[in-house]
Every structure is written in structure tokens, then in C-alpha cells.
Amino acid sequence: MEIETDRIILRAPNKADHPLFIGLCMDPKVTEHFEYIKRDSEEKVLEFLMGMVKGMEGELTSLHYVIIEKDQNRSIGFIGIGDPEEEVASLPDRKVMNFGYAILPKYWGFGYATEALSLVIKKCFATFPNIELIHGECDADNIGSIKVMEKAGMKRFNQYKDKDGSVTIEFMIEQ
């Protein structure tokens, strides 16, 4: 179930990806804006990874991929999409999936996340035809993620203040 372009391959994660996920989930640069992946031990990282592995088994309810840079055949990040843990308040009564991704800092700014997100959006709509839209959000000061979502065709539609006073911007793309 690989997907590829000229520059990247997306493939299902496996237990051998544990070192990559340690590098992502325990790196303060990565987790600064991606709090949901932050883990404080290698064992908790493995649990997180194995949850993604299980998500790709049996009847699909989510999609999870390791992002591989083709030139050097190097794993550089991951991207996943699935049902939100709770209803998206700004999109009540809509069939929505949320996505998340993380890239090793060495590979930021080269368009890999945008390329991966564009592929996953297409794959999600093809795999889950009942999904109306894909939702993503980021901190207003996370310029990199804003650019990723915009370049992948997503549109800003809302922003709100979090409990800590920071501003979150919401994006979506419809089927």
C-alpha cells in the first residue's frame, strides 16, 4: 500500500520505525508545535507507533504512513489521518477526518510535508468516500504548517484562542 512521487514514498509504519519515531516524538523542536506526538520515554513512543501500525491492519478506519525521501532512501517523518478524537466544534454534524504529521528538522523547508499531505488527502477521499472534508489546525505562529496546508489546497476557515491565550488557525478541504 505504498504511494509515491518522484521525491517521496509513503509506506505503512512498522515496528522497525521505532528509531525514527523516537527522533520525532522526543525532539523539542518537533514537539513544540506538535504536542500530540510528544512522549517522555522510548516505551511510550513504541506504544504510539504500534497504535499507528494497528490502524493500518484489518478494516481501515485511518491512514498512517512513514515518509521516505527517495534519493537517500531515508525515513524522514510520518503523516496520519483519521477520525477526530472529539467532534470538531467549528464543523458540527460533518463527516470529518483530521490529519497530523511530523518531519525531522533536518528536512524542514523542502516541501516534503506538502507533498505527503497532498498525497494523503487524495488517498483519504478515495478510501473513505463518505468523508465530507479533511480538517487541520496549527498555532498561528507555526508559519511552516500554515504554508504546508495552504500549498496542499486547504483553506483557512476559522481561528480561535486556546485556554492558554494562543491562537489556533483551522483549515479544511472538501471532497
Secondary structure as GFF3:
##gff-version 3
##sequence-region A 1 175
A	DSSP	beta_strand	3	4	.	.	.	ID=ss1
A	DSSP	beta_strand	8	11	.	.	.	ID=ss2
A	DSSP	three_ten_helix	15	17	.	.	.	ID=ss3
A	DSSP	alpha_helix	18	25	.	.	.	ID=ss4
A	DSSP	alpha_helix	28	31	.	.	.	ID=ss5
A	DSSP	three_ten_helix	35	37	.	.	.	ID=ss6
A	DSSP	alpha_helix	42	55	.	.	.	ID=ss7
A	DSSP	beta_strand	62	69	.	.	.	ID=ss8
A	DSSP	beta_strand	74	82	.	.	.	ID=ss9
A	DSSP	beta_strand	96	103	.	.	.	ID=ss10
A	DSSP	three_ten_helix	105	107	.	.	.	ID=ss11
A	DSSP	alpha_helix	112	127	.	.	.	ID=ss12
A	DSSP	beta_strand	133	139	.	.	.	ID=ss13
A	DSSP	alpha_helix	143	151	.	.	.	ID=ss14
A	DSSP	beta_strand	155	161	.	.	.	ID=ss15
A	DSSP	beta_strand	167	174	.	.	.	ID=ss16
###
